[in-house]
C-alpha cells in the first residue's frame, strides 16, 4: 500500500466522521423523536460537536499537507 493510498484512506475516514456528526446533530436538533431517547442531550450534542470539530481540524491539516505527509517535525536553528 502506497503512502498516498494511506493518506487518502485517512482523509475518507475524517470525511465520514464529519458526515456522521452532522447527521446526528441534525437529528438531535430537528427531530423530537431522536431526542426523546436521550436524557443527557446536552452531553450528546457536545460530544457530536467535538467529533465534528476534530474531523474538520484533521481535514484542514490534511489539506495543508503536501501530497505525502512528512511526520518529521521541522526544527529551527
C-alpha positions, 0 to 999 in steps of 0.5 A: 500500500502506497503512502498516498493510498494511506493518506487518502484512506485517512482523509475518507475516514475524517470525511465520514466522521464529519458526515456522521456528526452532522447527521446526528446533530441534525437529528438531535436538533430537528427531530423530537423523536431522536431526542426523546431517547436521550436524557443527557442531550446536552452531553450528546450534542457536545460530544457530536460537536467535538467529533465534528470539530476534530474531523474538520481540524484533521481535514484542514491539516490534511489539506495543508499537507503536501501530497505525502505527509512528512511526520518529521517535525521541522526544527529551527536553528 
